[in-house]
């Protein structure tokens, strides 16, 4: 039970951080024309692609636990712990310590 509470807390903090970073009125643009420019962007997109592939395989094979595990692991360990907390998303902002 505590693990799920921690996971929900991580979701809350990631959304709060994103709203602070991008602003309250942020509206995402069409992602089809975006090209990742930093190592952090390329890395997180590769991890997202791996999670999508794992989910697709799980749906095809009716392995629903592997789907939820792929989503959980991507969100918690890759997006939040490495990309957000590790500073990968801040590299986009041009912060000198990350250039």
Rosetta blueprint (number, residue, H / E / L):
1 X L
2 X H
3 X H
4 X H
5 X H
6 X H
7 X H
8 X H
9 X H
10 X H
11 X H
12 X H
13 X H
14 X H
15 X H
16 X H
17 X H
18 X H
19 X H
20 X H
21 X H
22 X H
23 X L
24 X L
25 X L
26 X L
27 X L
28 X L
29 X L
30 X L
31 X H
32 X H
33 X H
34 X L
35 X L
36 X L
37 X L
38 X L
39 X H
40 X H
41 X H
42 X H
43 X H
44 X H
45 X H
46 X H
47 X H
48 X H
49 X H
50 X H
51 X H
52 X H
53 X H
54 X H
55 X H
56 X H
57 X H
58 X H
59 X H
60 X H
61 X L
62 X L
63 X L
64 X H
65 X H
66 X H
67 X H
68 X H
69 X H
70 X H
71 X H
72 X H
73 X H
74 X H
75 X H
76 X H
77 X H
78 X H
79 X H
80 X H
81 X H
82 X H
83 X H
84 X H
85 X L
86 X L
87 X L
88 X L
89 X H
90 X H
91 X H
92 X H
93 X H
94 X L
95 X L
96 X H
97 X H
98 X H
99 X L
